[in-house]
Each structure stands twice: as C-alpha cells, then as structure tokens.
Amino acid sequence: MSDLTPRKVRPSLLERAAATYDFKADARAPYALPAADHPIPAIGAAEPRADLPPAQPKPARPVAPQGHLAGAATINRVLLAERGLLVPGAAVGALAEEFRLVKRQLLATARSVSKSDAELSRLMLVSSARPNDGKTYCAVNLALSLAAERDLEVLLIDADFAKPDVMAQFGLAEQAGLLDALADPSIDVEACVVRTDIPHLSLLPCGTRTPADTELVASARTGTLITQLLTADPKRLLIFDSPPVLAASPASVLAAQVGQIMLVVRADRTSESDLREAINLLDSCEHIQLLLNAVALTPGGRRFGDYYGYGQEEDAL
C-alpha cells in the first residue's frame, strides 16, 4: 500500500540564504581593523660603563636552513597588517577566529568529498557574483588561515586573469605563472610556484595575460597541470582565486575542476537575483558554500578575539 504521508522537503541553498540574510538591506558599514594609535618608539643604545671591561663579541652561529623556507620569497608582515589581512604569528583577533570557523566548514566538506574523489577534495575555488565583493581578500585570508594547519601545504593560485591581485596583496611582483604553463607545454608549472617564508604557503601567479584565457582553462592541459601540482606534494591543497562569476567566464569553467566553491556574498551589495544567477553558472560543482562579507557588527552580537586577550597577550595563530 502506498504511503501518502506528506514529507518535509529541505529548502534549497538560496532559500535558506534568503531566509537568513536580507539581501535588500540598505548599505552597512563594513568591519574594519583599527589602526595602531601609539607606534612603538625605537630603543636607543646603552652608554658603555667605564668600570666594566669591554664586552667581547660573540662568535656568529650559523643558522640552519628551514627546509623549504630557505630561499623563499619574504612576505612583509607589516604590509599584511596594513591591508587588514591575517598576520601569521600575530595575536588572535576577531578576523582570525572568523576564518578559523570558515576553514573548518570547508575542511569538513573536503573530507566528505574525499570519500568519493581524493584529488577533487583538495581543490577549492573562491569567487563572487560581482566585482568588489571582497573575494581576493577572502581568498588570501583563507589561504593564510589554512596554512596555519599542521598537516596541509597550501597553494594559492591567481586565476583572476583579467585583474590579477594575489601577488600584489603579498607585496610580490608578477612573474610567469598559470597562463604561461597552460599556453606552453614546455614550461614546468612547478617551476612557476613561488615559495614564501610563511610556513606551508606557496603562490602561483596568474602569468602572462592573454585574450584566450578561457579557452586555455577549458583545455585538457588544465587537468594535466592540476594533477602535476597535486602529485608534487600529497599534502597540498589548491585554492583558485577566480574572476567574479557574472563578470568573466573562467569562473564557470574552473567550477568543473574543483571539489567545492566558496562564493563571497557582500552583505551591503549582492542582490538575490545576482546570487541566483551566479550559482546557476557554477552548477557543475556540487558543493557551493556562501561566505557573507562586510557584515556590520551589532550590539550584543557574536564577537571573537577578546577572549584571547584576557590574561594572555601573546596567543598566536
């Protein structure tokens, strides 16, 4: 006998997002990191005392190379702080805690995907519906937060071919990268990877820009290069910073190559219609998660970071 009892249907991703967030709200002021009010003064040299013998210089001790960090590109931590990005080794604050929660959700999804496809689980894409929604800012912070994990090697790939910005965010110059390796089979993509002095973090620049970027990404060589990058390090996780979905076509092409997508939604700008259209274009990827950016803090709302400053000022990532 047929069971005609009505069953509860789980709302779609968009329906749940619309029920939680007001996409038509007026503009809100984004959260900004406070600037330092009191710079630390320089410490002057102590005057020598006449009643003490002159100090003998200590012999210099050789510094042992730090594995893959030897010869790596130096990242200016002050520049990261000035741009409101996470600073490795700095005290834990609200931003660090927020991205800890974000990466935990993404890593949980990766473990789920790995049950059916181990390689696909190590591929993530970060995008947004429209430009200026903060996708690169979120991609960089996500990469920095994931690099703090002990069992991962993170490779952040600049796949925003029209407006590459990943290298600039770290204060590094552009150089040969993904597009060059896609266009020329003789180029070893691993040779284009830039190791940094941030443990567990490497970068792959965009490379030489070309009007055929979408066609290059859609070619079979993209899969070959991804396999090479994953094979080079079994712990490596690839994060693609792609163009905005509704502004350039490479995002929808790359969606078919990754195991999950983090779609950045700007709280004071992204419309529900743009969000729906962007998700439709990314439907080749089964796992799409939304990250709400530029949310105004409300009195009594959830805050992170202050707990670590209570009694311990030196807590770090």
N, C-alpha and C positions, 0 to 999 in steps of 0.2 A: 504494500500500500504506500502511495507517495506521501511524503511529509511536506505539507504545505505551510508549515510554520515559518513566518517571515524571519529572515536573518538580517542582522545588523551589518551594513556594508561600511567598511573603513573609508573615511574621506580621503580624497586624493591629496598629494603633496601641496598643490596650490590651494585647495580648500582649507587644509589645516593651517597654511601660512596666512591666508586671508582672515581666518578666524582669530589668529593670534596677533597679527600686525596690521596697523591701519596704514595702508599704502597711500591714502589720500590726505594724510595729515599735513598740516602746514609745516613749513621748514623748521627744523630744530637745530639748535647749535650743537655741532659735533664735539665729542670729548677731546680735549687737547691736553698734552702733557705740560705741566708747569715748568717755566724756565727757572734756572738757578738764580736765586736772589743775591747770594753772597759768594762770589768766587773765592777760592782758597788762595790766600796770599803766598808768595814764594818764601821759602825759608832761607835766611841768609847764612853764610858760612861762619862758624865759630872762630873767634880770635885765638891764636896759639898762646899758651901759657909759658912764661919764661922759666918757671920752676920745674918743668917736666921735660924729659928728653924728647927729641923729635921722634914722631911716630915713623916706624919703618913700613914701607909699602908692602902689602901682602902680595905674594905671587898670584898671578891670574890663574884661575882654574878653568880648564876647558869645559865648555858646555856641550853636553851630549846632544846629538840631533834628536828631534822629537818625531821620529817615524816619518809619516807622510807630510808633517808640518814643515820639515826642513825644505827651504827653497820655495815655500808657499807665498802667495800674494798676501801682503799685510793689509788688514782691514782697520780703518781708523774708527775706533770705538767712540770717540768724541763726535764724529760725523754721524754715526748711527743715532746717538742720543739727540743730536740737534734736529734730526729728521723724525723724531718720535718713534724710532724703531727699537726693538728689543736689543739690549746690550749684553752679550754673554759675560757672565760673571758678576753682573750688577745685582744690587738688592732686588728682591722680588717685589713687584708692584702690581697694580690692577691689570695692566696690559699683559704682563707675563702670565698671570693667573687665567685671564680670559682665553689666551691662546693655548694654555695647558688643557682647558676644557675642550677647545675646538679640536686639538690634535688627538685627544683620547677618543672622541667620536669617530674621527677619520681612521685611526688605527684599528678601532673595533670593526669598522666596515671592511678594512683591508684584510683582517683575519677571516671575516666571513667570505670574502671573495676568494681568498687563497684556498678554500676548501674545494673549489672547482677549477681555479686557474691561478697557480702560484705566481707566474710572471705578471699577470694582469693586476694582481693585488698590490704590486709595487709601483704602479703608475697612477698619478693624480694630475688633475687639471684644475687650474684656478682661473675663473673668468667672471664676467659681469654682463649684464644686459647692455648697458650703455657706457661710454667713456666717462672718466672722472668719478667712478663709483668707489675707487679705492682698492681695486683688485691687485695691483702690483704691491701696494703697501701691505695688504693682507698676505699675499704670496711670500713676500720677503720675511714677514714676521712668522708665518707658519714654518718656513724653512729653518729659521733661527731657532724656533721652539723645538722642532723635530730633531735638530742637530744636537740638542742637549740630551737626547736619549742615548743610552749607553750601547745599544745593540743595533744602531742604524748608521748608515752613511747616506747623507742627503745630497742630491744633485739638483740644484735649481736651474731650470732651463728657460732662457728667454725666448719664448715663441711668439711674442708680440712683434711681428716682423715690420709692421708699419711704424711703430713708435717704441722701439726697444728702450728699456729703462732699468733693467735689473742691475747691470754693471755700474751704472751711474749711482744707483742707490747705495752701493758699497764703495763708492769713490774710486772705481777702477775704469780704465779705458776700454773701449770696444776693441775687439780683435776677431780673428777668424773663428767661426762657430758653426752652429747647426746648419744654416743655409749653405755654407761653403761645403760641408761634408755631404749634404744632400745633392748638391749640384755636381760635385767632383768625386767619383768613386775612389780615386787615388788618395784622397785625404782621409787619414785615420781620425775618426771622431773623438777617440780617447785623447789624442794629442791636442785637441781644442779645449779640453776640460781644464778649468782654472782651479787649482787647489788653493784654499785660503788658510790663514793661520787661525781661523775659528775651527776647533776640532769637529770633525765629522761633517764639514760643509764644503762643497765644491760648487762651481758655477759653470754653465755652458752658455757662452754668449750667443746672441742672435746670428751674428756673422754678416756677410755682405748682402745688403738688401737687393731684392730683385722683384720685378713685377710678376714673376711666375712663382711666387711663394706658395700659393695654394696648390698649384699643380705639383710642386716639389713635395709638399707634405702629403699629398694624396698618392704619391708614387709608392711602389713596393719597397724602395730603398729606405723609407721611414721605418718600416717594421724591422728591416735589417739592422739599422743603426740602433734602434731601441734594444734589440736583442744583444748587440755588442756592448752597449752601456750596462745592461743588467748583468751580463756574463762577466764583465770585468771585475765586479765586486758583488758577491752574493748577498751582502747586507745593504746594497744600495737601493734607495728609494728615489724615484724620479718625480719631480714636480714641474709641470709645464705652466708658465705664466703666459696665457694665450691672449689674443686680442678680444675686445668686447664682442659678444655673440652677434649683436644687431648692427655692428659697425664693420666687421670684416669676416670673411668666410672661413679662414683657417681654424677658428674655434670649433665649428661644427665638424670639420674634417678630423681634427685631433680627438674629438669626443669618442670616435670609434676605436681609438688606440688605447684608451685608459680604463682603469677599473672603477674609478669614481671621480666625481666633479664637485668642487666647492664653488658654488655660484654666489658671488658677493652681491648683496642687495643693500642699496643705500636707503636708510630709513627716511630721509627727507626728500628723496628724489625718485626712486624707482617706482614706476606705476605697475599696477597689477596686469595691465594688458602687455606691457613690455616683458614682464616676468613670464607670463604665459607663452609669449612668442619665443623667448629665449629658450625655455625648457623644451618646447616643441622642436627647436632646431638641434638640441642636444640629446634627442631621444635615442640615439644609437648607444648611449651609455645608460645602463640600468640604474646606477646609484648616483643620484644628484642630491646634494645637501645644500641648504641655504645658510649663508652667514650674513646676519644683519649688521651693517656697518653704520657708523656715525649716529649712534643712539644717544639721546640726551639722558643724563643721569637725573633721576627724580628723587626727591627727599624720601628717605626710608627705603629706597630701592636697594637691590643687591650690589654690594661693593666688595672689591678684592684688594689685597695688598697691605692694608693697615695691620692685619693680624701679624704679619711677619716682622713689622717694625716694633712690636711690643716686646721689649726686653732683649731683642736681638737685632742689631742693626747691620749685621754682616751676612745675613742669609743671602744666598745666591741661587741662580738657576741650576 
